[in-house]
Amino acid sequence: MIVKKYTAATETEAALKAKEDLGAGAVVLNVKTIKQRGIAKLFKKNYVEITAALEEKENVTAAPEIKKQPAPDYQALSATTEKAIEKKLDTLHNLLADQIKKNEDDKLRTEEQPKEQNQPKQEEIKENSNFKYLKLIYNKLIDSEVEEKLANIIIEDIDSSLKKESNIDSIISAVYQKIILKLGEPVVIDVSSGRNIVFFMGPTGVGKTTTIAKLASDFKLNKGIKVAMITADTYRIAAVEQLNTYAGILDIPVSVIFSPSELVDAVRNYSEYDLILVDTAGRSHRNLEQLGEIQELIKNIEDAQSDLKVEKYLVVSATTKYRDLINIADAYKDIKDYKLLFTKLDETSAYGNLLNLRNRTGAPLSYTTCGQNVPDDIEVTDVQGLAKQLISGAANTPLG
């Protein structure tokens, strides 16, 4: 496989350069915006760098060519992200304290009553300090788009368990632990106990196909697992072509099925593979007939009584309005034991919907994606980092 980088003013221009150099079969693997720094940004414009690849058919089975690409260091990425979030949480104490002081100073400046009448009693200060801190944290949760009812439940639970003279550190710690408990432990694909078939379902446009490619790449290149892919998304020609392209680059077999009845035969052909990833067609949550096709796909495999462990992931976008997420979850309620997989975290600055939908459905979180890069932009949901972001308010940088 030939891998090269190209730069241009726009992504389109860079892609055209890649096509001209490598040919029509070139595939864009990564897109990065390079920003000018220092004094150079006054005279030079930002530009786009893309990484493109061309599969050499005569070497398509040569595994060493694929393995030459360095695997992403997920632990290093997580450590960097954790440090940034930890720093933000560490400064939250000062942020809240400064805000309280400002509110009190503004109140003193605007009130015209005698000073002795304005001075609160020491007992009142102790009783109200918890309320002030909790109210500010509540506002942060609302800024993060945590559902109002859920935010109230969290704050009320904490308020009832606090001492009257609690300091802000203990209050933040209590809220943080409460959110961690509500988020729960992420549940991800585990091939250690046997063969798995994993269905990815959800509405159109949430990135199911790209997510499957990321997971397939990670499991094959980083974990050495034998992976196969099946797509039932024949409604979108581009989806089949996209999956075929990734399959060719990764040297992973892929099958296309046109009806639920074909799935069992396709799975039998992959009896030597440890992990089979199934891309279902994107369905509107309003179209009950189309949702029935997905249920039939899953039922056919469950009824086949094979040695495969069946897993289901509901893929949704973090940018979707909570009202629509509720409708989507309600549409899939008859499919039991699915996990939640959130995409497009890089396209929002508020992560409250991850907690909202987890709380509403009871389904465990699993993975999150943050960008289009394969296989880099996917990770197991960082519940500790997510909890810290929720307490800190709307995120300034994407989680992940």
Secondary structure, DSSP 8 states (H G I E B T S, - for coil): -EEEEEEESSHHHHHHHHHHHH-TT-EEEEEEEE---GGGGGTS--EEEEEEEE--GGGTT-HHHHHTS----HHHHHHHHHHHHHHHHHTHHHHHHHHHHHHHHHHHHH--S-HHHH---HHHHHHHHHHHHHHHHHHHHHHTT--HHHHHHHHHHHHHHS-TT--HHHHHHHHHHHHHHHH--------TTS-EEEEEE--TTS-HHHHHHHHHHIIIIIT---EEEEE--TT-HHHHHHHHHHHHHHT--EEE-SSGGGHHHHHHTTTT-SEEEEE-----TT-HHHHHHHHHHHHHHHHTT-S-EEEEEEEEETTS-HHHHHHHHHHTTTS-SEEEEEE-GGG-S--HHHHHHHHHH---EEEEE-SS-TTTSEEE--HHHHHHHHHH-S-SS---
